[in-house]
Amino acid sequence: MDMTGRFMDAREALCAGLVSRVVPQGELLGAARELAGQILSRGRSPSGLPSSR
């Protein structure tokens, strides 16, 4: 991580491996929902969240 406190934009964070994907702001909610669906489809609770089963 950058320890200087300097702002890092999305592309730089992607190049540094701090994020796995960058999407336009208008597509953010859809991309987040898609990722949540992928996590939930694995049939287990995400770490730190109790199972609702």
N, C-alpha and C positions, 0 to 999 in steps of 0.2 A: 504494500500500500504506500501511497504517497504520504510521507511524514512531514511535509512542509506546510500543510494547511492550504496549499494551492488548489483552486478549483480544477476539477477534471471533467471534461465534457464526456458525453456518452461514447463517442467514437474512441477517445483515448482510453476510457475504462474498458471498452471491448478489446482493444489491442493489448491492454495490460492483463487481460484475463479476469477482471473483477466482475464482469457481467457476461452472460452467455448469449445474449441477443439484444439488439437495439431495434426499436420500432418507432415509426412516426407517432407523435403525440395523439393524433386522432385514432390510432389503432391500438393504443395502450390497453384500454379496458378489454377489448376483444382478445388481445394476446394474453392478458392476465387470466381471463376466464378459460382460455384454451389450455394454458399451463396448469391451472387448478384442476381442470377435467382430467388431464393426463396423470396428475398426482393421485386423484381420487380413483381413477380406473385401475390402479395397481392393487386395489382391494385392501389397503391398510391405511391406518391413520398417519398423517404427516407427523413427524417428530414433535412432541410437546402438545399435541392436540388429542384429547380423549376420543376414543371410538364411539360412534353413536349406535352401534349394533347391540 
